[in-house]
Amino acid sequence: MSQSTNITKVTSHPSQNEQLIFERSQHGRVGYMLPKLDVDETPLDELIPKEFQRDDDLEGMPEVSEVDVIRHFTRISTWNYSIDLGLYPLGSCTMKYNSRLNEKVARIVGYANLHPLAPEEDSQGALELIYELQEDLSEITGLPGISLQPAAGAHGEMTGVMLIRAFIDARDGEGASAKRRTMLIPDSAHGTNPASANLSGFNVKTIRSTSEGFTDLDHLRELCAHGDVAGLMLTNPNTLGLFEKNIEEICKIVHEAGGLVYMDGANMNALVGVARPGDMGVDVIHLNLHKTFSTPHGGGGPGCGPCCCTKELEPFLPTPRIVKDRDRYSLDFNRPQSIGRVKAFHGNFGMMVRALAYIQTHGFEGLREATEAAVVNARYIAHGLAEDYDKPFDAAPMHEVVFTDKRQSRKGVHTLDIAKRLIDYGFHPMTIYFPLIVQGAMLIEPTESVGRQELDQFIDAMRSIAREAIEDPELVLNAPHTTRIGRLDEAAAARKPILRWKPKAKADAA
């Protein structure tokens, strides 16, 4: 038998040499066959006008059997990493376990098959569920007004900014928001915050962070002194993983300047059951059900970004509102000050089912315990890596912790290299190069879903990489070594994207 250095594996295990589906094609191979026609065959041109027919785009499509397709896609699916496989330490993402119980509840026929246009009398169970979730989120945030319409975090964020604009116009007179055009945003904010403010017609001014990682109060006062501030968009804990200890003073400064305080609730996993934004002086907040309340992140959606606000802002919430009259639930469209709909129907209802199941499974004591575990886990990692990685801020982190590549960069090893090497140890990389104000940032968020054993494995892997960076930097610089491919040219892919792949023979002919 001849020897070959390019052997294609035939195995039920993850194959690093899996062919493209086009390469598995065999002329004449089919997945199924249609019975012979018992009527005369009609030319295609008589059925479909020529201008509506495809050109030869289907030329070169793979000819494969059903089992070829099943085995091919099953094998390549094993290359994926998921929350069901292990720790997913993406900072600022809260990749916690998605309970199968929540999925079971979401598949209850009465919920899963209910049409959003069904009459109110046939939708009482669903309307009650939405109402109960609103009540729970109100208790958790300390804010009475709730809308579950927004479809995701940034959508809820923009809805909150729209509430601020509507409130200012109502308070100060129509068009007043055109004079109060400034939205203040700390430099440690989520990237969507400036986008939401800009889309809502505001100009963004950035507040500096102090060397300790907190909002600079003196700079905040300076920016609030011009009478043009509509509001402040603040993430708390901030994206450095630190709780803004001056939050009450921050809210007071903004309120005295005539502005409102919006809080980005992306990091609420550090607060649920322990502290309420409404008690801090926050006027409006969005939540991420797909983070804090364990609904899936999967496939880019669907998400749910509830918007919660004070009693003063409640009249401006999107319509319809779910209201309760004795034992009956109904849709209330009679809200003349409302900003109107922000999403078709009632929002992503399936996410609401899962979130309520999560809340009721835990109870408020259980939610508090989850919060405490999330913070303890992050601090455990912070302690475990302190000797090997630079931690730029001294304050104790909350649910996530940021490190830098400062020590490793002396050997030419940087954050990207560390993240790539972590893949070889079987872990999904942490969030890298964010927050933007930290050079070489590595933002790690373990969530409460991870036990000490896996935390220790992660810490051991990171410490091992730190040693490798000193003793054998080339090993880290060339990572990953165990994946199907090494490093992609991401810059070239962004600048010259190939959005539709063609078999090589056809691409050459083109």
Secondary structure as UniProt FT lines:
FT   TURN            16..17
FT   TURN            21..24
FT   TURN            27..28
FT   HELIX           44..47
FT   HELIX           50..52
FT   HELIX           56..58
FT   TURN            59..60
FT   HELIX           66..77
FT   TURN            78..79
FT   TURN            83..85
FT   TURN            91..93
FT   HELIX           100..106
FT   HELIX           109..112
FT   TURN            116..117
FT   HELIX           120..122
FT   HELIX           124..141
FT   STRAND          145..147
FT   HELIX           153..172
FT   TURN            174..175
FT   HELIX           176..178
FT   STRAND          182..186
FT   TURN            187..188
FT   HELIX           192..199
FT   TURN            200..201
FT   STRAND          203..207
FT   TURN            211..212
FT   HELIX           217..223
FT   HELIX           224..226
FT   STRAND          229..235
FT   TURN            239..240
FT   TURN            245..246
FT   HELIX           247..256
FT   TURN            257..258
FT   STRAND          260..265
FT   TURN            266..267
FT   HELIX           268..270
FT   TURN            271..274
FT   HELIX           277..280
FT   STRAND          284..287
FT   TURN            289..293
FT   HELIX           298..300
FT   STRAND          307..309
FT   TURN            311..313
FT   HELIX           314..316
FT   STRAND          321..325
FT   TURN            326..327
FT   STRAND          328..332
FT   TURN            336..337
FT   TURN            345..346
FT   HELIX           349..385
FT   TURN            386..388
FT   STRAND          401..404
FT   TURN            406..407
FT   HELIX           408..411
FT   HELIX           415..424
FT   TURN            425..426
FT   STRAND          431..432
FT   TURN            436..437
FT   TURN            439..440
FT   STRAND          442..444
FT   TURN            448..449
FT   HELIX           452..471
FT   HELIX           473..477
FT   HELIX           490..495
FT   HELIX           504..509
//
